[in-house]
Amino acid sequence: SWSGTLIGVAEYDSNLSNHHIVLKLESGNGADWFVGFNRAIGINSDNVQADNQVTIYKVKAGDGLGYSTSSLKGMLRSGRSMTITNWRRTGLDLVIKMNAINTSVSPGYANVKIVFGPQTTPNPTKFPTRRPTRRPTRSPSKKPTTKPTAKPTAESTAKPTSSPSKKATSSEP
């Protein structure tokens, strides 16, 4: 697995901690994947989509070394993840998880974790308590009456009636 910080290309010159700008995920067949932080600032402030999100692209061929058509495969906000199934035909998944984004500092950054293989599941929650609640719930509403109301109600019935009304209507003048 890999965990680290990505910064946007527009803040490259303020990267004093040598954080990554883009990650290349080698697919083994030339159709590689790229993960970056689409920081919407400076030369990158006019983004059309995925402002301040982690973006995931896949190129058609060429190992990313020359021109190749690429496709946007994912946009991740904090707490979101994307799974690439059967990574490199291993039968195992590659999960890209967006842990946190901070745009209130310079350079703004995204903390990302990439995990290959089986994902650990969280421990189950504890059993419910055996004691009842401390206070009873509110009392139920009054029981419905069996008699009709004295006056028609202002609201219509929830469902249509099953039989026609007794009053005949006519369309003739």
C-alpha positions as semicolon CSV with decimal commas, in nm:
position;residue;x (nm);y (nm);z (nm)
1;S;0,000;0,000;0,000
2;W;0,096;0,364;-0,033
3;S;-0,011;0,665;0,174
4;G;0,092;1,018;0,103
5;T;0,020;1,378;0,018
6;L;-0,060;1,512;-0,326
7;I;-0,054;1,881;-0,416
8;G;-0,189;2,049;-0,727
9;V;0,028;2,141;-1,024
10;A;-0,051;2,513;-0,978
11;E;0,125;2,513;-0,640
12;Y;0,433;2,322;-0,755
13;D;0,662;2,616;-0,679
14;S;0,553;2,625;-0,312
15;N;0,618;2,252;-0,262
16;L;0,885;2,283;0,006
17;S;0,812;1,935;0,144
18;N;0,857;1,763;-0,195
19;H;0,503;1,621;-0,203
20;H;0,391;1,432;-0,510
21;I;0,207;1,612;-0,789
22;V;0,085;1,299;-0,969
23;L;0,108;0,925;-0,910
24;K;0,148;0,682;-1,194
25;L;-0,004;0,340;-1,134
26;E;0,171;0,093;-1,367
27;S;-0,083;-0,142;-1,521
28;G;0,171;-0,367;-1,693
29;N;0,005;-0,324;-2,033
30;G;0,073;0,044;-2,117
31;A;-0,280;0,155;-2,025
32;D;-0,162;0,313;-1,702
33;W;-0,358;0,506;-1,440
34;F;-0,274;0,850;-1,299
35;V;-0,386;0,999;-0,969
36;G;-0,357;1,371;-0,895
37;F;-0,501;1,655;-0,689
38;N;-0,700;1,895;-0,908
39;R;-0,634;2,201;-0,692
40;A;-0,846;2,492;-0,820
41;I;-0,603;2,781;-0,778
42;G;-0,376;2,997;-0,995
43;I;-0,332;2,862;-1,348
44;N;-0,574;2,583;-1,261
45;S;-0,850;2,805;-1,116
46;D;-1,079;2,780;-1,419
47;N;-1,141;2,405;-1,388
48;V;-1,460;2,285;-1,548
49;Q;-1,506;1,994;-1,309
50;A;-1,352;1,820;-1,006
51;D;-1,235;2,140;-0,835
52;N;-1,026;2,051;-0,529
53;Q;-1,082;1,679;-0,574
54;V;-0,852;1,386;-0,639
55;T;-0,883;1,284;-1,003
56;I;-0,811;0,943;-1,152
57;Y;-0,730;0,908;-1,522
58;K;-0,651;0,610;-1,743
59;V;-0,452;0,639;-2,065
60;K;-0,524;0,412;-2,360
61;A;-0,160;0,325;-2,428
62;G;0,198;0,446;-2,423
63;D;0,282;0,417;-2,054
64;G;0,216;0,791;-2,017
65;L;0,546;0,866;-2,189
66;G;0,398;1,036;-2,495
67;Y;0,064;1,149;-2,632
68;S;-0,226;0,920;-2,559
69;T;-0,597;0,963;-2,517
70;S;-0,694;0,958;-2,152
71;S;-1,027;0,916;-1,979
72;L;-1,141;1,054;-1,647
73;K;-1,234;0,749;-1,440
74;G;-1,294;0,899;-1,097
75;M;-1,328;1,216;-0,890
76;L;-1,292;1,175;-0,515
77;R;-1,394;1,407;-0,232
78;S;-1,284;1,352;0,129
79;G;-1,384;1,014;0,263
80;R;-1,460;0,864;-0,080
81;S;-1,283;0,581;-0,256
82;M;-1,262;0,415;-0,595
83;T;-1,190;0,049;-0,662
84;I;-1,013;-0,081;-0,969
85;T;-1,116;-0,446;-0,980
86;N;-0,882;-0,727;-1,082
87;W;-0,575;-0,500;-1,080
88;R;-0,317;-0,624;-1,331
89;R;-0,525;-0,942;-1,376
90;T;-0,434;-1,064;-1,029
91;G;-0,792;-1,115;-0,914
92;L;-0,729;-0,858;-0,640
93;D;-0,856;-0,501;-0,616
94;L;-0,667;-0,174;-0,601
95;V;-0,848;0,080;-0,383
96;I;-0,776;0,452;-0,403
97;K;-0,907;0,625;-0,089
98;M;-0,931;1,000;-0,043
99;N;-0,869;1,059;0,328
100;A;-0,867;1,438;0,360
101;I;-0,833;1,761;0,166
102;N;-0,698;2,088;0,305
103;T;-0,727;2,396;0,085
104;S;-0,683;2,650;0,367
105;V;-0,303;2,620;0,352
106;S;-0,043;2,676;0,082
107;P;0,010;2,449;-0,088
108;G;-0,335;2,293;-0,055
109;Y;-0,314;1,917;-0,035
110;A;-0,495;1,585;-0,047
111;N;-0,405;1,287;0,171
112;V;-0,450;0,970;-0,030
113;K;-0,409;0,601;0,048
114;I;-0,378;0,330;-0,216
115;V;-0,420;-0,030;-0,106
116;F;-0,369;-0,342;-0,316
117;G;-0,524;-0,671;-0,214
118;P;-0,778;-0,777;0,042
119;Q;-0,927;-0,493;0,244
120;T;-0,958;-0,536;0,615
121;T;-1,306;-0,512;0,754
122;P;-1,377;-0,323;1,074
123;N;-1,449;-0,516;1,392
124;P;-1,818;-0,573;1,456
125;T;-1,999;-0,345;1,694
126;K;-2,066;-0,453;2,052
127;F;-2,381;-0,645;2,138
128;P;-2,686;-0,438;2,231
129;T;-2,734;-0,370;2,600
130;R;-2,971;-0,595;2,791
131;R;-3,127;-0,312;2,991
132;P;-3,434;-0,132;2,855
133;T;-3,431;0,238;2,780
134;R;-3,443;0,469;3,080
135;R;-3,759;0,655;2,985
136;P;-4,061;0,517;2,805
137;T;-4,136;0,643;2,459
138;R;-4,418;0,892;2,403
139;S;-4,763;0,745;2,441
140;P;-4,938;0,642;2,120
141;S;-5,204;0,854;1,960
142;K;-5,570;0,802;2,053
143;K;-5,744;0,507;1,898
144;P;-5,953;0,584;1,588
145;T;-6,327;0,613;1,636
146;T;-6,565;0,368;1,473
147;K;-6,827;0,636;1,394
148;P;-6,805;0,883;1,106
149;T;-6,727;1,247;1,180
150;A;-7,014;1,493;1,220
151;K;-6,892;1,723;0,941
152;P;-6,700;1,648;0,624
153;T;-6,327;1,685;0,669
154;A;-6,133;1,953;0,487
155;E;-5,878;1,705;0,353
156;S;-5,947;1,450;0,085
157;T;-5,923;1,079;0,154
158;A;-5,589;0,913;0,107
159;K;-5,720;0,662;-0,149
160;P;-6,015;0,672;-0,390
161;T;-6,331;0,506;-0,264
162;S;-6,419;0,162;-0,394
163;S;-6,775;0,253;-0,502
164;P;-6,926;0,545;-0,697
165;S;-7,113;0,821;-0,520
166;K;-7,494;0,788;-0,488
167;K;-7,565;1,126;-0,645
168;A;-7,616;1,109;-1,021
169;T;-7,441;1,360;-1,244
170;S;-7,546;1,465;-1,590
171;S;-7,354;1,616;-1,875
172;E;-7,667;1,750;-2,046
173;P;-7,758;2,120;-2,009
